[in-house]
Amino acid sequence: MTKAVSSQPKTKRGIERRAKILAAAEQVIGEKGFAAASIADITRAADTASGTFYIYFSGKDVLFRELVEDMGRATRSQAAERIATAANRLEAERAGLEAYLIVVRDRPMQYRIVEEARFVDPDAYRTYYSEFGKAYADQLQQAAERGEISAGDAEVRAWALMGIAKTLGERFVLWEEGEVDIERVVAEAHQFICNGLAP
């Protein structure tokens, strides 16, 4: 991908217009995929002129990367908010998993964009998961030092737990028809996380 830039507006109107373009891009790229979605499709969905797009983004690839970064921010923010009141790490695991599945439910198009980044912008994809994994491992290490969980390789554990959340999001949120029973999925997964498979 090219090294390009995005521009941050300084006026309220500019901020709103840029946000509208991002929201439209999330929907259009999420539905059509990166290659099939054109800038014209995005600006049409945003109800704005094509030239306006280039005021804020130098290209579709820059917009795409920003959507991936925004998903990371949204996921981390939602998780942080949910786990802030958790009494210990095991409770935090439950709250964090629930927060993640809610983000997947509420923003399925952006979830698909993150998955497409594996092929469209591998650096953004890797950064998305690496940043999350590093923060997660740090939290697990601190919890182990406080005696809230057993000692172990925090990085391996973080990536294993991220893998659980990711696949649960696909199977029980994205692939599910009708209403999603997030509470059932979280309860079963949390039991597994706390106790493993041992009888």
C-alpha positions as CSV (number, residue, x, y, z in Angstrom):
1,M,0.0,0.0,0.0
2,T,1.1,3.5,-0.6
3,K,2.3,5.8,2.2
4,A,-0.5,8.3,2.1
5,V,-2.1,10.6,4.6
6,S,-5.4,11.5,6.1
7,S,-6.4,15.0,7.1
8,Q,-8.0,15.9,10.4
9,P,-10.6,18.7,10.0
10,K,-10.6,21.7,12.3
11,T,-14.3,22.8,12.1
12,K,-17.3,21.1,13.5
13,R,-18.8,20.8,10.0
14,G,-15.6,19.2,8.7
15,I,-15.4,16.7,11.6
16,E,-19.0,15.7,10.9
17,R,-18.4,15.4,7.1
18,R,-15.3,13.3,7.6
19,A,-17.2,11.0,10.1
20,K,-20.0,10.6,7.6
21,I,-17.5,9.5,4.9
22,L,-15.9,7.0,7.3
23,A,-19.4,5.6,8.3
24,A,-20.4,5.3,4.6
25,A,-17.0,3.6,3.8
26,E,-17.5,1.1,6.7
27,Q,-20.9,0.1,5.2
28,V,-19.8,0.1,1.5
29,I,-16.4,-1.6,1.9
30,G,-17.9,-4.0,4.5
31,E,-20.6,-5.1,2.0
32,K,-18.7,-5.0,-1.3
33,G,-15.1,-5.6,-0.2
34,F,-12.1,-3.2,-0.7
35,A,-11.5,-3.9,-4.4
36,A,-15.1,-3.6,-5.5
37,A,-15.9,-0.5,-3.4
38,S,-15.1,2.7,-5.3
39,I,-14.6,6.2,-3.9
40,A,-17.7,7.2,-5.9
41,D,-19.7,4.4,-4.1
42,I,-18.5,5.8,-0.8
43,T,-19.2,9.4,-1.5
44,R,-22.6,8.6,-2.9
45,A,-23.4,6.7,0.3
46,A,-22.1,9.6,2.3
47,D,-24.2,12.0,0.2
48,T,-21.2,14.2,-0.5
49,A,-19.2,15.3,-3.6
50,S,-16.4,13.1,-4.8
51,G,-13.9,15.9,-4.5
52,T,-14.8,16.3,-0.8
53,F,-13.3,12.8,-0.2
54,Y,-9.8,14.0,-1.1
55,I,-10.0,16.9,1.4
56,Y,-9.8,14.3,4.1
57,F,-8.2,11.2,2.6
58,S,-5.5,11.0,-0.1
59,G,-6.8,7.6,-1.2
60,K,-9.0,4.6,-0.5
61,D,-6.1,2.7,1.1
62,V,-5.7,5.5,3.7
63,L,-9.4,5.4,4.5
64,F,-9.3,1.6,4.8
65,R,-6.4,1.7,7.2
66,E,-8.2,4.2,9.3
67,L,-11.3,2.0,9.5
68,V,-9.1,-0.9,10.8
69,E,-7.5,1.4,13.4
70,D,-11.0,2.7,14.4
71,M,-12.2,-0.9,15.0
72,G,-9.2,-1.4,17.3
73,R,-10.0,1.8,19.2
74,A,-13.7,0.9,19.5
75,T,-12.9,-2.6,20.7
76,R,-10.3,-1.5,23.3
77,S,-12.5,1.3,24.5
78,Q,-15.6,-0.9,24.9
79,A,-13.5,-3.6,26.7
80,A,-11.8,-1.0,29.0
81,E,-15.1,0.5,30.0
82,R,-16.6,-2.9,30.7
83,I,-13.7,-4.3,32.7
84,A,-13.1,-1.1,34.7
85,T,-15.5,-2.3,37.5
86,A,-14.4,-6.0,37.5
87,A,-13.3,-7.1,40.9
88,N,-10.5,-9.4,39.6
89,R,-9.0,-10.7,36.3
90,L,-11.4,-13.6,35.9
91,E,-14.3,-11.2,36.1
92,A,-12.5,-8.9,33.7
93,E,-12.1,-11.8,31.2
94,R,-15.9,-12.3,31.2
95,A,-16.6,-8.6,30.8
96,G,-14.0,-8.2,28.1
97,L,-15.3,-11.1,26.1
98,E,-18.8,-9.8,26.3
99,A,-17.7,-6.3,25.2
100,Y,-15.9,-7.8,22.2
101,L,-18.9,-9.8,21.1
102,I,-21.1,-6.8,21.4
103,V,-18.7,-4.8,19.2
104,V,-18.9,-7.6,16.6
105,R,-22.7,-7.6,16.8
106,D,-23.0,-3.9,16.5
107,R,-20.4,-3.3,13.9
108,P,-20.3,-6.4,11.6
109,M,-19.1,-4.5,8.6
110,Q,-16.1,-3.1,10.4
111,Y,-15.3,-6.6,11.6
112,R,-15.3,-7.8,8.0
113,I,-13.0,-4.9,7.1
114,V,-10.5,-6.0,9.7
115,E,-10.5,-9.5,8.4
116,E,-10.0,-8.3,4.8
117,A,-7.1,-6.2,6.0
118,R,-5.2,-9.5,6.2
119,F,-4.9,-9.3,2.4
120,V,-5.5,-5.6,1.6
121,D,-3.2,-4.1,4.3
122,P,-1.3,-6.9,6.1
123,D,0.7,-4.3,8.2
124,A,-2.6,-2.7,9.5
125,Y,-3.9,-6.2,10.2
126,R,-0.8,-7.3,12.1
127,T,-0.7,-4.0,14.0
128,Y,-4.3,-4.3,15.0
129,Y,-3.8,-7.7,16.7
130,S,-0.3,-7.0,17.9
131,E,-1.2,-3.9,19.8
132,F,-4.2,-5.6,21.3
133,G,-2.1,-8.7,22.2
134,K,0.6,-6.6,23.9
135,A,-1.8,-4.7,26.1
136,Y,-3.7,-8.0,26.9
137,A,-0.5,-9.8,27.9
138,D,0.5,-6.9,30.1
139,Q,-2.8,-7.1,31.9
140,L,-2.5,-10.9,32.4
141,Q,1.1,-10.5,33.7
142,Q,0.0,-7.9,36.2
143,A,-3.0,-10.1,37.3
144,A,-0.6,-13.1,37.8
145,E,1.7,-10.9,39.9
146,R,-1.3,-9.9,42.0
147,G,-2.2,-13.6,42.5
148,E,-5.6,-13.3,40.6
149,I,-4.6,-15.9,38.1
150,S,-1.9,-18.6,37.9
151,A,1.5,-17.9,36.6
152,G,2.2,-18.6,33.0
153,D,3.3,-17.2,29.6
154,A,1.2,-14.1,29.4
155,E,1.8,-13.6,25.7
156,V,0.7,-17.1,24.7
157,R,-2.3,-16.8,27.0
158,A,-3.2,-13.4,25.5
159,W,-3.2,-14.7,22.0
160,A,-5.0,-17.9,22.9
161,L,-7.8,-15.8,24.6
162,M,-7.9,-13.5,21.6
163,G,-8.3,-16.5,19.3
164,I,-11.2,-17.8,21.4
165,A,-12.9,-14.4,21.2
166,K,-12.3,-14.0,17.5
167,T,-13.8,-17.4,16.5
168,L,-16.7,-17.1,18.9
169,G,-17.5,-13.8,17.3
170,E,-17.5,-15.4,13.9
171,R,-19.5,-18.5,14.7
172,F,-22.0,-17.2,17.3
173,V,-22.4,-13.5,16.2
174,L,-21.6,-13.0,12.5
175,W,-22.9,-16.4,11.3
176,E,-25.9,-16.6,13.5
177,E,-29.4,-16.0,12.0
178,G,-31.7,-13.9,14.1
179,E,-31.1,-12.7,17.6
180,V,-27.7,-13.6,19.1
181,D,-27.5,-15.1,22.6
182,I,-24.3,-13.4,23.7
183,E,-24.9,-14.2,27.4
184,R,-25.0,-18.0,26.7
185,V,-21.8,-17.9,24.7
186,V,-20.0,-15.7,27.3
187,A,-21.1,-17.9,30.2
188,E,-19.9,-21.2,28.5
189,A,-16.6,-19.6,27.3
190,H,-15.9,-18.0,30.7
191,Q,-16.4,-21.4,32.4
192,F,-13.9,-22.9,30.0
193,I,-11.4,-20.0,30.5
194,C,-11.6,-20.3,34.3
195,N,-11.6,-24.1,34.6
196,G,-10.3,-25.5,31.3
197,L,-11.3,-29.0,30.1
198,A,-10.2,-30.9,33.2
199,P,-13.1,-32.8,34.9
